[in-house]
Amino acid sequence: MNADRRRFLKSSIGLPLLGAAGAAAPGSTDAAEARPNLIREENARPGATDWQLTRVRLDERAGFRASDIEGYCSRQSVSAGETLEIFVSAKVPGEFTLEIFRTGYYGGKGARLMKTIGPLPVKPQPTPEPTRGDRHLHECLWEPSVKLDIPEDWPSGVYLGRLGTPDQTGHGYWQSYVVFIVKDDRPADICLQCSDNTWQAYNNWPSKYSVYTHPKGNQGPWADVSFDRPYGKYAQIYENPMSIGSGEWLCFEFPFAYWLEEQGYDVTYCSNADMIDPQYARPGRFKAFISNGHDEYWDIRQYENAVKLRDSGTSLLFFSGNSVCWVTPMTPSTDGRPNRIMFRGGPYGGDYKYATARERDEGPFPHRGPDEGYLMGSRNVDPVNGGGDWVCEKPEHWIFEGTGMKKGDAIPGLIGWEYHGDPPSDITGLEVVGAGTALQGGVNPQQWTATIYPGPKGNFVFNASTIFWCQGLSSPPGHMLPWSHWSRPHGPDERVQRITRNLLDRAVKS
């Protein structure tokens, strides 16, 4: 019996200070009261007609940086009553405005305007030189432009700050985003985790500096990356101007949140780093935990807390692909703020063949995580990328109730651009509910599997086996469908919506 199987069996048992006066003291560990109607009440408020980016300009046509106006936040997530610093730089000294929006459904508009700040002064701030020797760390040490107290009535969600310059020359204004998460401490039916470690791993700001661009190789443990820098334009499979400053939220994750809030689910939001905290991820707090989109980089403490959630009765739903692939140690920034620097520490996979191959080909690595298949029900295979249709394998299973799907029925293009496969055969009760072939580069076949297995307390773990799952749920304003490996999803599909509803409703009621 391998070690991961044993673990599985065992565990299965001076600046503008803006905000509301009288805010509660930050850092309280007292659990908040449940507010099951909070999201419904929030989405009854009027949405914003104008929240998207209109005018964005890259410094170079094939580049990633948009230095006309850019910024970043001092923390990935913040609670009501805490202070967030926002750092802004502009190519030309002058003024800027900051409009803060909460993303959601809002009658189909997609966001609500929460606050407008400015105009405030802005100036060019320095592009950092690489530090930490050959670790190539690019950490901005900019002066803060805004200090924002988060008001008590701002609900949990993913917030976009739209930065804008005035039209000073008659040749137009320029815009970009900053992104942050407002978290809370209340019990909720669903926790939707943002995959922001992965956003940062692929962030090429200012000029091709990510964990994938080190001279020693693109898959090794060589590079450190910092959250203290703007998000450049999304760097992978397609061109999306709305990604400038917003990471991968609008590309591969927001359609899930938009749909959840449209349906009125009781949902709260967190960052990858929040799941490190055992108080945040305490057993019994959530009925369902969702991994969404491209969720590749997990700190080992995050993994351990997810295991505890599963073992205490929370259903885990991996509506994601290439998830839990790399052990990602998170360390403080230069000035001591926690969880602001990360690197690729080593593969998950235990002693299974894919992890040992990564160690052989890309190592040596300082860390090795357990076999992720015993958490997710399926593994990161090699190759792990490609495109294909999501194919029904077991139509009699309850997840397909009301879909009308038959064995072999396909949802076009929903597999991509990364997925999971090769499920552990010794997980008791594991079922393969979807399976098929993805084509890497349109020609190289690889098998993927979607799985479900029972947890110890009437809960379950589901693995959809695709980054693209949420593309079948909704198409919010401004959304761009991705395409990769000569394959693309088609957008909202009633079958994807019904499968998701079946899973969530069962999880919430269990």
C-alpha positions as CSV (number, residue, x, y, z in Angstrom):
1,M,0.0,0.0,0.0
2,N,1.5,3.3,-1.0
3,A,2.0,6.2,1.4
4,D,-0.6,8.4,-0.2
5,R,-3.2,5.7,0.0
6,R,-2.4,5.2,3.7
7,R,-2.8,9.0,4.3
8,F,-6.1,8.9,2.4
9,L,-7.5,6.1,4.5
10,K,-6.3,7.6,7.7
11,S,-7.6,11.1,6.9
12,S,-11.0,9.8,5.7
13,I,-11.6,9.2,9.2
14,G,-1.1,60.4,5.4
15,L,-2.5,59.7,2.3
16,P,-6.2,59.8,1.6
17,L,-7.7,57.5,4.3
18,L,-11.0,56.5,2.8
19,G,-13.7,54.4,4.5
20,A,-16.5,54.2,7.0
21,A,-15.9,55.6,10.5
22,G,-16.3,53.2,13.4
23,A,-15.1,50.2,11.6
24,A,-14.5,47.1,13.7
25,A,-11.0,46.2,14.8
26,P,-9.3,44.1,12.2
27,G,-8.1,40.6,12.8
28,S,-10.9,39.5,15.0
29,T,-11.2,35.7,15.2
30,D,-14.8,35.7,16.5
31,A,-16.9,33.9,13.9
32,A,-19.5,36.1,12.3
33,E,-23.2,35.2,12.1
34,A,-24.6,33.3,9.1
35,R,-26.3,35.5,6.6
36,P,-27.8,33.1,4.0
37,N,-29.6,35.9,2.1
38,L,-26.7,38.2,1.9
39,I,-25.9,37.5,-1.8
40,R,-29.5,37.8,-2.8
41,E,-29.8,41.1,-1.0
42,E,-26.6,42.4,-2.5
43,N,-27.7,41.5,-6.1
44,A,-30.9,43.4,-5.6
45,R,-28.9,46.6,-5.6
46,P,-28.4,48.5,-8.9
47,G,-25.6,47.4,-11.1
48,A,-23.2,49.6,-13.0
49,T,-23.5,50.1,-16.7
50,D,-19.9,51.2,-17.2
51,W,-17.3,49.1,-15.3
52,Q,-15.2,47.5,-18.1
53,L,-12.0,48.8,-19.5
54,T,-12.4,50.9,-22.6
55,R,-9.0,52.3,-23.5
56,V,-5.9,50.3,-22.7
57,R,-2.5,50.5,-24.3
58,L,0.5,48.2,-24.0
59,D,4.0,49.7,-23.9
60,E,4.9,47.2,-26.7
61,R,2.6,45.5,-29.2
62,A,3.8,42.1,-28.1
63,G,4.3,43.1,-24.5
64,F,2.4,42.8,-21.2
65,R,2.8,46.1,-19.4
66,A,0.5,49.1,-19.7
67,S,2.4,51.9,-17.9
68,D,0.1,54.8,-18.9
69,I,-1.7,53.9,-15.6
70,E,-1.1,50.8,-13.5
71,G,-1.2,49.6,-9.9
72,Y,-1.4,46.8,-7.3
73,C,-2.8,46.3,-3.9
74,S,-1.0,45.6,-0.6
75,R,-2.9,42.4,0.1
76,Q,-4.6,39.7,-1.9
77,S,-7.6,39.8,0.4
78,V,-8.9,42.0,3.1
79,S,-11.8,42.0,5.6
80,A,-14.3,44.7,6.5
81,G,-12.6,47.1,9.0
82,E,-9.1,46.5,7.6
83,T,-7.1,48.9,5.6
84,L,-5.9,48.2,2.0
85,E,-3.1,50.2,0.4
86,I,-3.3,50.8,-3.3
87,F,-0.1,51.7,-5.2
88,V,-0.5,53.6,-8.5
89,S,2.0,54.7,-11.1
90,A,1.5,56.7,-14.3
91,K,3.8,57.3,-17.2
92,V,3.0,61.1,-17.1
93,P,2.7,63.0,-13.8
94,G,-0.8,64.2,-13.3
95,E,-4.0,63.0,-11.7
96,F,-6.0,59.7,-11.6
97,T,-9.4,58.5,-10.5
98,L,-10.2,55.2,-8.8
99,E,-13.6,53.6,-9.2
100,I,-14.1,50.5,-7.1
101,F,-16.6,47.8,-8.3
102,R,-17.8,44.6,-6.8
103,T,-18.2,41.9,-9.4
104,G,-21.4,39.8,-9.3
105,Y,-24.7,39.4,-11.2
106,Y,-26.6,42.6,-10.5
107,G,-29.5,41.9,-12.9
108,G,-27.0,41.0,-15.6
109,K,-24.9,44.1,-15.5
110,G,-22.0,42.2,-13.8
111,A,-20.7,44.7,-11.2
112,R,-21.8,47.4,-8.7
113,L,-20.0,50.7,-8.2
114,M,-19.0,50.8,-4.5
115,K,-16.9,54.0,-4.3
116,T,-15.3,56.7,-6.5
117,I,-12.0,58.2,-5.3
118,G,-10.2,61.2,-6.7
119,P,-8.9,62.8,-8.6
120,L,-5.7,62.3,-6.8
121,P,-2.0,63.0,-7.7
122,V,0.0,60.4,-9.5
123,K,3.5,60.2,-10.7
124,P,5.8,57.6,-12.3
125,Q,7.1,55.0,-9.8
126,P,10.3,53.0,-10.4
127,T,10.4,49.7,-12.2
128,P,12.2,47.4,-9.7
129,E,15.6,45.9,-10.5
130,P,15.8,42.1,-9.9
131,T,16.8,41.1,-6.4
132,R,17.7,37.9,-4.5
133,G,20.5,37.1,-6.9
134,D,19.5,34.7,-9.6
135,R,16.0,34.3,-8.1
136,H,15.1,37.3,-10.4
137,L,12.5,38.7,-7.9
138,H,10.8,41.8,-9.1
139,E,9.2,43.4,-6.1
140,C,7.8,46.9,-6.3
141,L,8.4,49.1,-3.3
142,W,6.2,52.0,-4.5
143,E,4.7,54.8,-2.4
144,P,1.0,54.1,-1.6
145,S,-1.4,56.3,-3.5
146,V,-4.6,55.5,-1.5
147,K,-5.3,54.0,1.9
148,L,-8.7,52.5,1.9
149,D,-10.6,51.4,5.0
150,I,-13.0,48.6,3.9
151,P,-16.5,49.6,5.0
152,E,-18.5,47.2,7.2
153,D,-21.2,46.9,4.6
154,W,-19.0,45.7,1.7
155,P,-19.8,42.0,1.3
156,S,-17.3,39.3,0.4
157,G,-16.5,39.2,-3.3
158,V,-13.9,40.0,-5.9
159,Y,-13.4,43.7,-6.4
160,L,-12.0,45.6,-9.3
161,G,-10.5,49.0,-8.9
162,R,-10.6,50.8,-12.3
163,L,-7.7,53.3,-12.6
164,G,-8.2,56.1,-15.1
165,T,-6.2,59.1,-16.3
166,P,-7.9,62.2,-17.7
167,D,-7.7,63.1,-21.3
168,Q,-5.0,65.8,-21.0
169,T,-3.9,65.9,-24.7
170,G,-7.1,65.4,-26.7
171,H,-5.8,62.0,-27.7
172,G,-7.8,60.0,-25.1
173,Y,-7.7,58.7,-21.6
174,W,-6.1,55.4,-20.3
175,Q,-7.4,52.8,-17.9
176,S,-6.4,49.6,-16.1
177,Y,-7.5,47.6,-13.1
178,V,-6.3,46.6,-9.7
179,V,-7.9,43.5,-8.1
180,F,-8.5,42.4,-4.5
181,I,-10.8,40.1,-2.6
182,V,-13.0,41.1,0.3
183,K,-13.3,38.1,2.6
184,D,-15.5,37.5,5.7
185,D,-15.6,35.1,8.6
186,R,-19.2,34.0,8.4
187,P,-20.5,30.4,7.8
188,A,-21.7,30.0,4.2
189,D,-23.0,27.3,2.0
190,I,-20.3,27.8,-0.6
191,C,-16.7,29.1,-0.6
192,L,-15.4,30.1,-4.0
193,Q,-11.6,30.2,-4.0
194,C,-9.9,32.4,-6.5
195,S,-6.8,30.9,-8.2
196,D,-4.7,34.0,-7.6
197,N,-1.5,32.0,-6.9
198,T,-1.7,30.9,-10.5
199,W,-2.5,34.4,-11.8
200,Q,0.8,35.5,-10.2
201,A,2.8,32.5,-11.3
202,Y,2.1,33.5,-15.0
203,N,2.2,37.3,-14.5
204,N,4.9,38.6,-16.8
205,W,5.1,42.1,-15.5
206,P,7.1,44.1,-16.3
207,S,8.7,42.2,-19.1
208,K,8.6,38.4,-19.2
209,Y,9.4,37.8,-15.5
210,S,7.3,34.9,-14.2
211,V,8.1,31.5,-12.8
212,Y,8.1,30.3,-16.4
213,T,10.8,32.7,-17.8
214,H,14.0,31.8,-15.8
215,P,17.1,31.2,-17.9
216,K,17.6,27.8,-16.1
217,G,14.2,26.5,-17.4
218,N,10.5,27.1,-17.3
219,Q,9.5,24.2,-15.0
220,G,12.1,24.3,-12.2
221,P,12.2,26.0,-8.8
222,W,14.4,28.8,-9.9
223,A,12.3,32.0,-9.8
224,D,10.6,34.0,-7.0
225,V,7.6,36.1,-7.9
226,S,6.0,38.8,-5.9
227,F,2.4,40.0,-5.5
228,D,3.8,43.5,-5.1
229,R,3.6,44.4,-8.7
230,P,0.8,45.1,-11.2
231,Y,-0.8,42.3,-13.2
232,G,0.3,42.6,-16.8
233,K,-1.9,41.4,-19.7
234,Y,-2.8,37.8,-19.4
235,A,0.1,36.0,-21.1
236,Q,-1.1,32.5,-22.2
237,I,-3.6,31.3,-24.6
238,Y,-5.5,34.3,-26.0
239,E,-5.5,38.1,-26.1
240,N,-7.8,39.7,-23.5
241,P,-7.5,43.4,-22.8
242,M,-9.8,43.1,-19.8
243,S,-7.0,41.1,-18.1
244,I,-4.8,44.1,-17.7
245,G,-4.5,44.5,-13.9
246,S,-7.2,41.8,-13.1
247,G,-5.1,38.6,-13.3
248,E,-7.1,35.7,-14.6
249,W,-10.4,36.6,-12.8
250,L,-12.3,37.8,-15.8
251,C,-10.8,35.2,-18.1
252,F,-11.5,31.9,-16.4
253,E,-13.3,32.5,-13.1
254,F,-15.8,35.3,-13.1
255,P,-18.5,33.4,-15.2
256,F,-18.8,31.0,-12.2
257,A,-19.3,33.8,-9.7
258,Y,-21.8,35.6,-12.0
259,W,-23.8,32.4,-12.3
260,L,-23.7,31.6,-8.6
261,E,-25.0,35.0,-7.7
262,E,-27.6,34.9,-10.5
263,Q,-28.9,31.7,-8.9
264,G,-28.9,33.2,-5.4
265,Y,-26.5,30.8,-3.8
266,D,-25.0,31.7,-0.4
267,V,-21.4,32.1,-1.4
268,T,-18.3,33.7,0.1
269,Y,-15.0,34.3,-1.6
270,C,-11.3,33.8,-0.7
271,S,-7.8,33.8,-2.1
272,N,-5.4,30.9,-2.2
273,A,-3.6,32.4,0.7
274,D,-6.7,32.6,2.8
275,M,-6.9,28.8,2.7
276,I,-3.6,28.6,4.4
277,D,-5.2,29.9,7.6
278,P,-6.8,27.1,9.6
279,Q,-9.2,29.6,11.2
280,Y,-10.5,30.7,7.9
281,A,-10.8,27.1,6.5
282,R,-12.1,25.7,9.8
283,P,-14.1,22.5,9.7
284,G,-17.8,23.0,9.6
285,R,-17.8,26.5,8.1
286,F,-18.6,25.6,4.5
287,K,-20.9,23.0,3.0
288,A,-19.1,23.2,-0.3
289,F,-15.6,24.4,-1.3
290,I,-15.0,25.3,-5.0
291,S,-11.7,25.3,-6.8
292,N,-12.3,27.4,-10.0
293,G,-10.5,27.8,-13.3
294,H,-6.8,27.4,-13.5
295,D,-5.8,26.4,-9.9
296,E,-2.3,25.1,-10.4
297,Y,-0.3,26.5,-7.4
298,W,-1.1,25.4,-3.8
299,D,0.9,25.9,-0.6
300,I,1.1,22.6,1.3
301,R,-0.9,24.2,4.2
302,Q,-3.7,24.9,1.8
303,Y,-3.7,21.2,0.8
304,E,-3.8,20.1,4.4
305,N,-6.7,22.4,5.2
306,A,-8.6,21.1,2.2
307,V,-8.1,17.5,3.4
308,K,-9.5,18.6,6.8
309,L,-12.5,20.1,5.2
310,R,-13.3,17.0,3.3
311,D,-12.8,14.8,6.3
312,S,-15.1,16.9,8.4
313,G,-18.0,16.8,5.9
314,T,-17.4,19.6,3.4
315,S,-17.9,18.6,-0.2
316,L,-14.9,19.6,-2.5
317,L,-15.8,20.6,-6.0
318,F,-12.9,20.9,-8.5
319,F,-14.4,22.9,-11.3
320,S,-10.9,23.4,-12.5
321,G,-8.0,21.9,-14.4
322,N,-4.3,21.4,-13.8
323,S,-5.2,21.9,-10.1
324,V,-2.9,21.1,-7.1
325,C,0.0,20.6,-9.4
326,W,2.9,22.4,-7.7
327,V,3.8,22.9,-4.0
328,T,4.0,26.6,-3.7
329,P,5.6,27.9,-0.5
330,M,4.4,31.4,0.3
331,T,6.7,33.8,2.3
332,P,6.6,37.4,3.5
333,S,7.4,40.5,1.4
334,T,10.5,42.4,2.1
335,D,8.6,44.6,4.6
336,G,7.1,41.6,6.4
337,R,3.5,41.3,4.9
338,P,2.6,37.6,4.9
339,N,2.2,35.4,1.8
340,R,3.4,38.0,-0.7
341,I,6.3,36.0,-2.4
342,M,6.0,32.5,-3.9
343,F,8.0,30.1,-6.0
344,R,7.5,26.6,-7.6
345,G,8.7,24.4,-4.7
346,G,8.2,21.0,-6.3
347,P,5.5,18.7,-7.6
348,Y,2.5,17.2,-5.9
349,G,2.2,13.5,-6.7
350,G,4.0,11.7,-4.0
351,D,6.0,8.8,-5.5
352,Y,3.7,8.5,-8.5
353,K,5.2,8.5,-12.0
354,Y,4.3,12.0,-13.0
355,A,5.9,13.5,-9.9
356,T,9.0,11.4,-10.2
357,A,9.3,12.4,-13.9
358,R,9.0,16.1,-13.0
359,E,11.8,15.7,-10.4
360,R,14.0,13.9,-12.9
361,D,13.5,16.3,-15.7
362,E,13.1,19.7,-14.0
363,G,14.6,19.3,-10.5
364,P,16.0,19.1,-8.0
365,F,13.1,20.5,-6.0
366,P,13.2,21.3,-2.3
367,H,9.6,20.1,-1.8
368,R,7.4,17.2,-2.8
369,G,3.7,17.1,-2.1
370,P,1.4,14.1,-1.6
371,D,-0.4,12.4,-4.5
372,E,-3.1,15.0,-5.5
373,G,-5.2,12.2,-7.0
374,Y,-6.2,11.1,-3.5
375,L,-7.6,14.6,-2.8
376,M,-9.1,15.5,-6.2
377,G,-10.0,12.0,-7.5
378,S,-7.8,12.5,-10.6
379,R,-4.3,13.6,-11.3
380,N,-2.2,16.0,-13.3
381,V,-1.1,13.8,-16.2
382,D,1.6,14.4,-18.9
383,P,0.7,16.0,-21.2
384,V,-1.8,18.0,-19.2
385,N,-2.9,20.4,-21.9
386,G,-5.0,20.2,-25.0
387,G,-8.6,20.6,-26.1
388,G,-11.6,18.4,-26.6
389,D,-15.3,17.7,-25.8
390,W,-16.6,16.8,-22.4
391,V,-18.2,13.4,-22.8
392,C,-20.8,11.7,-20.6
393,E,-19.6,8.3,-19.3
394,K,-22.2,7.4,-16.7
395,P,-25.6,9.0,-17.6
396,E,-27.4,7.1,-14.8
397,H,-25.5,9.0,-12.2
398,W,-27.4,11.6,-10.2
399,I,-25.2,14.4,-11.4
400,F,-26.8,14.0,-14.9
401,E,-30.4,14.1,-13.6
402,G,-32.5,16.5,-15.8
403,T,-29.8,16.9,-18.4
404,G,-31.1,14.2,-20.8
405,M,-27.6,13.2,-21.5
406,K,-26.8,9.7,-22.8
407,K,-23.5,7.8,-22.7
408,G,-21.2,9.3,-25.3
409,D,-23.1,12.6,-25.5
410,A,-20.6,15.5,-25.7
411,I,-20.5,19.1,-24.7
412,P,-18.3,20.7,-27.4
413,G,-15.0,22.2,-26.5
414,L,-15.5,22.2,-22.8
415,I,-12.2,20.3,-22.1
416,G,-9.3,22.7,-22.1
417,W,-6.8,23.9,-22.0
418,E,-5.6,21.8,-19.1
419,Y,-7.4,18.9,-17.3
420,H,-6.9,15.8,-15.1
421,G,-6.7,12.1,-15.7
422,D,-5.4,8.7,-14.4
423,P,-7.6,8.5,-11.3
424,P,-6.4,6.3,-8.4
425,S,-8.0,2.9,-8.7
426,D,-8.1,2.3,-4.9
427,I,-10.3,5.1,-3.7
428,T,-13.4,3.4,-2.4
429,G,-16.5,4.3,-4.3
430,L,-14.8,6.4,-7.0
431,E,-16.8,6.7,-10.2
432,V,-15.7,8.0,-13.6
433,V,-18.6,10.2,-14.8
434,G,-16.9,11.8,-17.8
435,A,-14.0,10.6,-20.0
436,G,-12.5,11.2,-23.3
437,T,-9.6,12.3,-25.4
438,A,-8.0,15.8,-25.5
439,L,-5.7,16.7,-28.4
440,Q,-2.5,18.5,-27.5
441,G,-1.8,20.9,-30.4
442,G,-4.7,19.4,-32.2
443,V,-2.8,16.1,-32.9
444,N,-1.3,14.5,-29.8
445,P,-4.0,12.5,-27.9
446,Q,-4.3,12.3,-24.1
447,Q,-7.0,10.8,-21.9
448,W,-8.9,12.9,-19.3
449,T,-11.3,11.7,-16.6
450,A,-14.0,13.5,-14.6
451,T,-14.6,11.7,-11.3
452,I,-16.7,11.7,-8.1
453,Y,-16.1,9.8,-4.8
454,P,-17.8,9.8,-1.5
455,G,-16.5,11.6,1.6
456,P,-16.8,10.2,5.1
457,K,-19.8,12.2,6.3
458,G,-22.3,12.1,3.4
459,N,-20.2,14.6,1.5
460,F,-18.4,14.0,-1.8
461,V,-15.5,15.2,-4.0
462,F,-16.1,16.0,-7.6
463,N,-13.5,16.7,-10.3
464,A,-14.8,18.3,-13.6
465,S,-11.3,17.9,-15.1
466,T,-11.2,21.2,-17.1
467,I,-10.2,24.8,-16.7
468,F,-13.1,25.8,-19.0
469,W,-16.0,24.5,-16.9
470,C,-17.3,27.9,-16.0
471,Q,-17.4,28.9,-19.7
472,G,-20.5,26.7,-19.9
473,L,-22.2,28.5,-17.0
474,S,-22.5,32.1,-18.1
475,S,-21.2,34.9,-20.3
476,P,-21.0,38.1,-18.3
477,P,-20.7,41.5,-19.9
478,G,-17.4,41.9,-21.7
479,H,-16.6,38.2,-21.4
480,M,-14.3,36.7,-24.1
481,L,-14.5,32.9,-24.8
482,P,-11.0,31.4,-24.8
483,W,-9.6,29.1,-27.3
484,S,-6.5,26.9,-27.3
485,H,-5.0,23.8,-29.0
486,W,-7.4,24.5,-31.9
487,S,-10.4,24.0,-29.7
488,R,-12.9,26.3,-28.0
489,P,-15.9,26.1,-25.7
490,H,-19.2,27.4,-27.0
491,G,-20.4,29.4,-23.9
492,P,-23.4,28.8,-21.7
493,D,-24.9,25.3,-21.9
494,E,-28.0,24.1,-20.1
495,R,-26.4,20.7,-19.4
496,V,-23.3,22.3,-17.7
497,Q,-25.7,24.5,-15.7
498,R,-27.8,21.6,-14.6
499,I,-24.8,19.3,-13.7
500,T,-23.4,22.2,-11.6
501,R,-26.8,22.8,-9.9
502,N,-27.2,19.1,-9.1
503,L,-23.8,19.0,-7.5
504,L,-24.2,22.2,-5.5
505,D,-27.7,21.4,-4.3
506,R,-26.6,18.0,-3.1
507,A,-23.6,19.5,-1.4
508,V,-25.6,22.2,0.3
509,K,-28.3,19.7,1.5
510,S,-25.9,17.0,2.7
